[in-house]
């Protein structure tokens, strides 16, 4: 099935399966693919983000289950407390990583960097469709779901994997100012993996 994703300024991407079929203005791509299902989003369409802190977010941080909110809260837990949780029950690592991947998707992340050493976490990341990239020479400040500066992936091109994000801001400088929490949609391998409510 063909899906055409378009945003406020008319920038559009047509997805066929797990690949990008076309990139261009809404007028051009809708004329070339008149039968495509159309998804309209507010803001800007980008190639998606690389988060350079894959191990720190997925292996060294515990992402509480919503059912643990009364005892552990809802905010990711790092440092010594996360190590205690994983030491007490190593089986929690995979489930925590799944919730961590969802948090990454909610921030427009489509790729991670850094060496994942846990087999359970690596399996979660691979199954999710996240891409893997080399870590930048200089890491952008503290570990964050919205690191500064944001690292955008290369431009979208026809034939490339359908991996991108939409942020509810008017321009890329506004994305830098307001951060990745403005994400409204993330697409991985052609699948809509995150949609803001």
C-alpha positions as CSV (number, residue, x, y, z in Angstrom):
1,X,0.0,0.0,0.0
2,X,1.2,3.5,-0.9
3,X,1.1,6.1,1.9
4,X,1.8,9.8,1.3
5,X,2.9,11.8,4.3
6,X,2.6,15.5,4.0
7,X,3.2,18.5,6.3
8,X,2.2,22.2,6.5
9,X,4.7,23.5,4.0
10,X,3.7,20.9,1.4
11,X,6.9,18.8,1.8
12,X,5.9,15.2,1.2
13,X,7.1,11.6,1.2
14,X,5.5,8.7,-0.5
15,X,6.1,5.3,1.2
16,X,5.8,2.0,-0.5
17,X,6.3,-1.0,1.8
18,X,9.5,-0.3,3.7
19,X,11.0,2.1,1.1
20,X,10.6,5.7,0.1
21,X,9.0,5.9,-3.4
22,X,9.1,9.6,-3.9
23,X,10.0,12.9,-2.1
24,X,8.8,16.3,-3.2
25,X,6.0,18.8,-3.0
26,X,2.5,17.6,-2.3
27,X,1.3,18.7,-5.7
28,X,4.0,16.8,-7.5
29,X,3.8,13.5,-5.5
30,X,0.0,13.4,-5.4
31,X,-0.1,13.8,-9.1
32,X,2.4,10.9,-9.5
33,X,0.7,8.7,-6.9
34,X,-3.0,9.6,-7.0
35,X,-4.2,6.4,-5.3
36,X,-1.9,6.8,-2.2
37,X,-3.5,7.1,1.2
38,X,-2.7,10.6,2.6
39,X,-1.6,11.4,6.1
40,X,-1.4,15.1,7.0
41,X,0.8,16.3,9.8
42,X,1.4,19.7,11.4
43,X,5.0,21.0,11.3
44,X,8.0,19.8,9.4
45,X,9.1,16.5,8.0
46,X,12.7,15.5,8.6
47,X,14.9,12.4,8.0
48,X,14.6,11.7,11.7
49,X,17.1,11.9,14.5
50,X,20.2,9.9,15.5
51,X,20.5,9.6,19.3
52,X,24.2,8.9,20.1
53,X,23.3,7.5,23.5
54,X,22.0,4.1,22.6
55,X,23.7,2.1,25.4
56,X,23.1,4.8,28.0
57,X,19.3,5.0,27.2
58,X,18.6,1.4,26.5
59,X,21.1,-0.5,28.8
60,X,22.0,1.8,31.6
61,X,18.6,3.4,32.2
62,X,15.5,1.7,33.6
63,X,12.2,2.8,32.0
64,X,9.5,2.0,34.5
65,X,6.4,0.0,33.5
66,X,3.3,2.2,34.0
67,X,2.1,-0.4,36.5
68,X,5.2,0.6,38.6
69,X,4.2,4.3,38.8
70,X,3.2,4.1,42.5
71,X,6.6,2.7,43.5
72,X,9.1,3.9,40.9
73,X,7.4,6.8,39.2
74,X,7.2,7.4,35.5
75,X,10.5,9.1,34.8
76,X,13.5,7.0,33.5
77,X,15.8,6.0,36.2
78,X,19.6,6.0,35.7
79,X,22.8,5.6,37.6
80,X,23.2,3.4,40.7
81,X,19.4,2.9,41.1
82,X,19.1,1.5,37.6
83,X,22.0,-0.8,38.2
84,X,20.3,-2.0,41.4
85,X,17.1,-2.7,39.6
86,X,18.8,-4.7,36.8
87,X,21.0,-6.6,39.3
88,X,18.0,-7.6,41.3
89,X,16.1,-8.9,38.2
90,X,18.2,-9.1,35.0
91,X,15.0,-10.1,33.1
92,X,13.8,-6.5,33.4
93,X,16.4,-5.3,30.9
94,X,14.6,-6.4,27.7
95,X,11.2,-5.0,28.8
96,X,12.8,-1.7,29.9
97,X,14.6,-1.5,26.6
98,X,11.2,-1.9,24.7
99,X,9.8,1.0,26.7
100,X,13.0,3.0,26.1
101,X,12.7,2.4,22.3
102,X,9.1,3.8,22.5
103,X,10.5,6.9,24.3
104,X,13.1,7.3,21.5
105,X,10.3,7.0,18.8
106,X,8.3,9.6,20.7
107,X,11.3,11.9,20.2
108,X,11.7,11.3,16.4
109,X,14.7,9.0,16.8
110,X,15.1,6.5,14.0
111,X,18.7,5.5,14.6
112,X,21.0,5.0,17.6
113,X,24.8,5.0,18.1
114,X,27.0,3.4,20.6
115,X,27.7,-0.3,21.2
116,X,24.9,-2.3,22.7
117,X,26.4,-5.2,24.6
118,X,23.3,-6.8,26.1
119,X,21.9,-9.5,23.8
120,X,18.3,-8.8,25.1
121,X,18.7,-5.1,24.3
122,X,20.3,-5.6,21.0
123,X,17.4,-7.9,20.0
124,X,14.8,-5.3,21.0
125,X,16.6,-2.6,19.1
126,X,16.9,-4.7,16.0
127,X,13.3,-5.9,16.1
128,X,12.1,-2.3,16.5
129,X,13.7,-1.3,13.2
130,X,16.0,1.3,14.7
131,X,19.1,1.9,12.5
132,X,22.6,1.7,13.9
133,X,25.2,4.3,13.2
134,X,28.7,5.3,14.3
135,X,28.9,7.5,17.3
136,X,29.9,11.1,16.5
137,X,33.5,12.1,17.5
138,X,32.0,14.6,20.0
139,X,29.0,13.7,22.0
140,X,26.4,16.5,22.4
141,X,26.3,17.2,26.1
142,X,24.5,15.1,28.7
143,X,22.5,11.9,27.9
144,X,19.1,12.9,26.8
145,X,16.1,11.7,24.6
146,X,16.5,15.2,23.0
147,X,20.3,15.8,23.0
148,X,21.6,19.2,22.0
149,X,22.6,19.7,19.3
150,X,20.1,17.4,17.6
151,X,21.7,15.1,15.0
152,X,19.6,14.8,11.8
153,X,20.2,11.9,9.4
154,X,21.0,12.5,5.7
155,X,18.2,13.8,3.4
156,X,15.4,11.5,2.4
157,X,15.8,9.9,-1.1
158,X,13.7,7.6,-3.3
159,X,14.7,4.0,-2.8
160,X,16.1,4.6,0.7
161,X,14.5,2.9,3.8
162,X,11.3,4.7,4.9
163,X,12.7,6.2,8.1
164,X,11.7,9.7,9.1
165,X,9.9,11.9,11.7
166,X,7.6,14.8,11.8
167,X,7.9,17.6,14.4
168,X,5.2,20.2,15.2
169,X,7.3,23.2,14.7
170,X,7.4,25.7,11.8
171,X,11.1,25.5,10.9
172,X,14.3,23.5,11.6
173,X,15.7,26.3,13.8
174,X,12.5,26.0,15.9
175,X,13.1,22.3,16.2
176,X,16.6,23.1,17.6
177,X,15.1,25.6,20.0
178,X,12.1,23.5,21.2
179,X,13.7,20.0,20.9
180,X,12.7,16.6,19.9
181,X,9.7,16.4,22.3
182,X,7.8,18.2,19.6
183,X,7.6,15.0,17.6
184,X,4.1,14.1,16.3
185,X,5.0,11.1,14.1
186,X,7.8,8.7,13.6
187,X,8.0,6.2,10.7
188,X,10.4,3.2,10.7
189,X,10.6,0.8,7.8
190,X,7.4,2.3,6.5
191,X,5.5,1.7,9.7
192,X,4.0,4.5,11.8
193,X,5.7,3.5,15.1
194,X,4.8,6.7,17.0
195,X,1.9,9.1,16.7
196,X,1.2,11.9,19.2
197,X,-2.2,11.8,20.7
